[in-house]
Amino acid sequence: MDNEMEMTGSGGDAAESLIPAISVEHLTKRFGDLTAVDDLTLKVSSGRLFGFLGPNGAGKSTTIGCLTGLIDPNAGSIRLLGETFTSDSIELKRRIGVMPEGLALFDHLFAHEFLTFNGRMYGLDEQTLRQRVEELLTVLGLANAGNKRLSEFSTGMRKKVAFAAAIIHRPEILFLDEPFESIDPAGVAMLKDWLRRFVAGGRTVFMTTHVLETVERLCDDVAIIKAGKIAWLGDVSKLASGESLESDGSSFNTLESLFLHLVGERYEMLEWL
Amino acid sequence: MRVFSALVRLRYKLMWAQVRTDSGKIALFFGLYLLIGVFAIFMALGGLGGALAAVELGRGEMVARLMLAGLMMNGIGLSLLFGLGPSEAFTEGSLRRYPLDSQERFVIRHFIGLLDPVWLLLIAGIIGLVFGFIWFGGESVLAGIPASVLFILANYLLTVTLLTVIGLLMQTRRGATLLGALMILLLSFGPLAISSLTPGTRDRMWQVVDLCLRILPPGAAASMITGQDLLKVAGGAGLLILWCVSMFMLLRTIEKKPRVSEPGRAGAIVWDNLYDQTAGIFGSRYRPMVSRSLRYHLRCNIIRFSLISSPLVILMLRYLIPGYGEKSHLSMSIAIFFILSSANGAAMMLNLFGYDGAGIRRFAVLPIRFADALKAASLASLILRGIAFLVAFTLWVIIYRNRSLTWQAVLIVLTVSVAGMIMFNGLGLWVSIFAPKRGDFEAMWNNRLSLGANIVVIGGAIIPFWVMITVMERIQPETLSRLWWAPALFLVLCVGFYGFSLKFIDIPLRSRKEKLINLLSGASDN
């Protein structure tokens, strides 16, 4: 399959904007002999909820790392919101929110200290900052844990804090690396609603996850990456209206069946099990 | 038994895996060199030499008791410093995944702990001592060998019990503070208290210490090794067995106790506290980062301990340096303050990202230059080290105000200390990116500095001592005072070096960013 793909939005005004929110061209990242991301080209329009899928080790986190400044690519270019992005693009970084792999929390801060730190780093004024920190802690059910160190939090609570830190400054693009894993069902439902509202306002979400059902119901567009290359890219919202997804001349009624077809993962039963 | 041997093999496989890294190879070289060299020294000098001296003096049992007590203290001290036993792969929690009952898990954990290289050194000393007594003193092999085995076992169990109790205390904030205060009191006032005893009281104190040693494992082992009759040997053996059994039971009881983590304290959010206000002096760009570093560093046990204990070294000034006297007071003060400037808060200064864990990734995605985070941490360390220095300096002025403390002397000490502090802060920037190490935030005793950082700290202690001895030999104190302006030049150089480091640290950091993130966030182990 061609590794150069474009996804045009079909949402509101912002989604129809000519300037894509994310534009990646010939992105390559090597770690020694391993090419984690191989000549990847991708465009995501504004106002879209974009799911980035792939098996373990396919290059999802490396790609998101390159798109957020965590990793410097060996080749290729990245444009966010129409501007060239590198790890030194400070002004652009102010306009994006990131929930990185491993959450990147400072474990020995309290939740409110961590959120305050993030808000200040993004230049929020003190009044707005305090208001948002208190509101976020309350709605995420962390108000009573305000003075508890993050190291003492459960995995789900840590994820909520990392999510709160990613959105505290109202970014224009939100990068989320596996946002739903380990969060309780009520928390997942809330995050989904927030993300829908987020993109309805013309902003963009780029997320990786392994929960295909969630992607199928939540995302507008999906890219499936395999061995550092895009294996499929398309609109999955049509599944809701009964249409199927096409790939290599075949039709697929679920994202899972398409994923398994593309990734080529076959499993065998273990006789002794 | 197969699980047992598989786990022992795994322990050494993990060690070998660590050795395969670049820093691991260097550590292996030094480790083997030290192990072989020190093993021989422990055997020959510590053990054999002690035994020979004991036989010649005709006070075999007493010398053996003291020698073994020294080895026991070394075991405890080294275990406190370097940690006891292998990594987290062999904790009780990790071993629970294997088909082992609680008794088997206990035996495996402690058998692996006993195979720790540090303990081989102590075993060498004990073997050397026993061998010396058998060779030179004609003592019984039949008593000597079981004595050494029982002593090693009792010593290990005593140490591991002590460390477990400390570990339990460290789990609570109050316990950690209590323990820190106790250590500081022992370190700072212990030597002062001993030195202020009258000769008679001191003799009586040593008698009490000797009496205590007799009922402790060193005394029991000594009476077994040098015992002339069966009753004495049996008594010593009985006492050692009693120690082993009681420590074993105590350890089992402590380990069986469920560990409860301290609940978080509920309370109102304080928005603009002292950390934020202090960090405010660096402007809005650095304020959040410096503020974060300040509170983060002050919550880290090893850093807190280092900062609190360093000013108290001043109280021990005269006991630290042999040959201390009125004449050499100034040169020794300069040396001690310079050493303080390298050791004070070294865990933070030389490993600026070391305690951030996975948080280091966040610096890369925030709207800042990655180097800004390093610079902010360095500035925070300078503030904290500066406060600790000011306390030390005030103590020095108060304590030694009667020792012909001229304004030139005060100025020299002040200038050299500030210069040293700034110079080491500059070095800290480079060491933090070229020799980082993932630190254990909760640990208080383990020396978690990298080889490079250790070289800086040890160099920071050895060089001033060497300079001080040279100065004491060649320059009169009056002449030294007249050179009060010279340290100012050194200060200018150090400020220049720190400024240069702050300005150009971006360049190497840029190429090492990903490696640093992977190493410190745990994506790869050092």
Interface residues (C-beta under 8 A of the other chain):
Chain A: T68 G69 L70 I71 D72 S87 D88 I90 E91 K93 R94 V98 P100 E101 G102 L103 A104 L105 F106 D107 H108 L109 F110 H112 E113 T116 F117 N118 R120 M121 Y122 G123 E126 R130 V133 E134 N144 A145 G146 N147 K148 R149 E152
Chain B: S261 P263 G264 R265 A266 G267 I269 W271 R287 P288 M289 S291 R292 R295 Y296 R299 C300 D356 G357 A358 G359 I360 R361 R362 A364 V365 L366 P367 I368 R369 F370 F441 K513 E514 I517 S521 G522 A523
